[in-house]
Amino acid sequence: MDFKARIETKLRAAFDPARLEVIDESQNHAGHGGWQEGGQTHFRVRIASAAFAGKSRVETHRAINQVLSAELAERVHALAIEAQGA
């Protein structure tokens, strides 16, 4: 299962971002908590979307976490979010 592709697909569908970058940083966390063989456990999301305009950082992060709740429950251990309104 390609979690990076799943994350990208779900974020595009939910927020129609002007800019989206999903980076698998799992290799940087080998041996740390939540890391699993094969990676796909630690991601960084950089996203810009008009959907975030006027929302607080907490509201934006909650919205992203809600969209990705299945991935977070299934395999993704850590999600770093860099979000801004577009």
Beta strands, then each sheet from edge to edge (+ up, - down):
strand 1: 19-24
strand 2: 42-49
strand 3: 78-85
sheet 1: 1+ 2- 3-
end
